[in-house]
């Protein structure tokens, strides 16, 4: 049985609010977007005055960044280890994911291992917005005897480095952040993974992507025509298996669409007060978005309750996790 | 039991000869390259005139001028592997890729390859650069049998000549571009049975081999070389201690970084040249594609009962081995 023993999240300091976005790109009605998807602010590791004066050039901004993805992952990992109450030397394996690596080699998991000073099998399992779900799905499907006692996963992204703030609405959706998590199949933890799954739709790689040397490319209809339908269809599938649990369970949806995800959850039986989110503050932080909501609510989770997570975004058509809170 | 059912490879066509590198007047000569690293030619996706005139000073511009990218090469290798395995693309249930030169950092390379093949299986990247053949085999070996689909497709592709600074006399002599693919299954038998897989890493040394996202490749050549030889020998000794290896019958494939290094290894283990398979002399170092491309290129030479030992040390620093037995 797979458990999450600890979670940590780290976001950088610059806040991008809708007033700034409107100043940079007056053609977009950011207030309307806020009322539609619910994102009010997002965090960036670019200085605010840099964004204001340049609107961002991905080739140049690396000279100005305040925090790299590995800085964020490292900080998140130390928090996760602390929450899990284990030492770095107890980690037996590291797998990483990074949407915007500063180096395309080595792997982000290896960079994290270097920061932590551990010599263990380390590599990346790259799945973008679905990283937390794919990491859990992988270990969930592994033979127990193949797993070390403690595994550390991390997912990070500094997507604001790839946003063109002069054009389109991507600036309203995405923020920077990292999350790390301690997993075990040999030691019980606060969250037990009951079920996990995901789907890929490869043709979306043509129009929903982050260029290695350029900007994030996402159509203006990303939330309404990609995220929303996938969240809804995933919820419909979960309802057929678990619908009777929804009324008393918590829900975390895609943080690129805080309002839409909440509406879809209520429509299938979740209660409004049980819906958890942080996209209002941080935007969509890609792989970190779901675990960061869990991390922020870690001390408020109630023993015995179920938590349903549904995600859709860059790198995953749809994915879900069903947790049971054990402690 | 895990089997390899088919393999494929792909390389671009521009030949970078030792004489060409000598003519760049960067402090090297053809004879020195041949004696020190044992490479005569390497295959690149860049036009030869472009390298001569620009020395590839700007890796970003290289992507615009290149004849092929990682996805082009990966698709070609994948199609060959599927054909040899005797299956169609839509029979693939899981697609796992490794790419250190992606055209987009999201979604992962596996989504682009899946799109090219017209399929949408579960897809994500499992990334460690050079020893990826061992990592992918070991990664899949960890799964419960019932959690795997009938067929898994693995692909590794890289176009590192697009990241080389051709004013650097050592880096320019090493790299070639290439891709390799392999179809594996725990349910269907194939030509090669996996007897053993192993993967490990020391991420505290991960800065020894780096591809900067907006820059060039760079490495601590001497430190990596010495470690690679020693560690590969250790990997082979571990295999020799656990399996009945007869180097008069069985075959060794190492990392295609440097022929001189490979000969140090084969001399140490008394592996005759006829049973040391390689392609580095005419193609260069193809990163993660290197060792599996050698195996793919020798597919028809494999004889029943023969063991193939693949042992690779590379970026991360990471290393791994696979022992295969021919049916």
Interface residues (C-beta under 8 A of the other chain):
Chain A: X59 X62 X94 X98 X99 X100 X101 X102 X103 X104 X105 X106 X107 X109 X110 X111 X112 X113 X114 X117 X118 X119 X120 X121 X122 X123 X124 X125 X126 X127 X128 X130 X134 X141 X142 X143 X146 X147 X198 X199 X200 X201 X202 X203 X204 X205 X206 X208 X209 X210 X211 X212 X213 X286 X314 X315 X317
Chain B: X60 X63 X100 X101 X102 X103 X104 X105 X106 X107 X108 X111 X112 X114 X115 X119 X120 X121 X122 X123 X124 X125 X126 X127 X128 X129 X135 X141 X142 X143 X144 X147 X148 X199 X200 X201 X202 X203 X204 X205 X206 X207 X209 X210 X211 X212 X213 X214 X287 X315 X316 X318
